[in-house]
Amino acid sequence: MLELTQSAGTADATDTLDTLRVEADAILALTMREVEAHAVEGRALTAFTLTLDQARLAISDRRDALLKNKAQVA
């Protein structure tokens, strides 16, 4: 998730951000399966939730910046 967050911060296209969002969703789905199987402890889940929130925020912030730049150029 940390690498995904870093990639979002340097993405140069919204298509890249879409791909990163899909990756984050896939990681979330995998993690939820592990939670259901009781393979993840509470602390690990808390840490995961924080990194997922940061990744989603980074994607959203970068998308906003790219769209703002696009609007200013047009």
C-alpha positions in Angstrom: 0.0 0.0 0.0 2.9 2.4 0.7 4.3 1.8 -2.7 0.9 2.4 -4.2 0.5 5.6 -2.3 3.9 6.8 -3.6 3.0 5.9 -7.1 -0.2 7.9 -6.8 1.7 10.9 -5.8 3.8 10.9 -9.0 1.2 9.6 -11.5 1.0 11.7 -14.6 -2.3 10.5 -15.9 -5.8 9.7 -14.5 -5.6 6.3 -16.3 -2.7 5.4 -14.0 -4.7 6.5 -11.0 -7.6 4.3 -12.1 -5.2 1.3 -12.3 -3.9 2.1 -8.8 -7.4 2.3 -7.5 -8.1 -1.1 -8.9 -5.0 -2.5 -7.3 -6.0 -1.0 -4.0 -9.4 -2.6 -4.3 -7.8 -6.0 -5.0 -5.6 -5.7 -2.0 -8.6 -4.8 0.1 -10.6 -7.8 -1.2 -7.6 -10.1 -0.3 -7.3 -8.6 3.1 -11.0 -9.0 3.8 -10.8 -12.7 2.9 -7.9 -13.0 5.4 -10.0 -11.2 8.0 -12.9 -13.6 7.5 -10.4 -16.5 7.8 -9.2 -14.9 11.1 -5.7 -14.7 9.6 -5.2 -11.0 10.4 -4.8 -9.6 13.9 -6.6 -6.4 15.0 -3.4 -4.3 15.0 -2.5 -5.4 11.5 -6.0 -4.6 10.3 -5.7 -1.1 11.9 -2.4 -0.5 10.2 -3.9 -1.7 6.9 -6.9 0.5 7.2 -4.6 3.6 7.8 -2.5 2.8 4.7 -5.6 2.1 2.6 -7.0 5.5 3.6 -3.7 7.2 2.8 -3.6 5.5 -0.6 -7.1 6.5 -1.5 -6.4 10.0 -0.4 -3.2 10.2 -2.5 -5.1 8.9 -5.5 -7.9 11.4 -5.0 -5.6 14.4 -4.4 -3.5 13.6 -7.4 -6.6 13.2 -9.6 -7.8 16.6 -8.4 -4.4 18.1 -9.2 -4.2 16.6 -12.7 -7.8 17.7 -13.5 -7.0 21.2 -12.2 -3.9 21.4 -14.4 -5.9 20.1 -17.4 -8.5 22.8 -16.9 -5.9 25.5 -16.6 -4.2 24.4 -19.8 -7.5 24.3 -21.7 
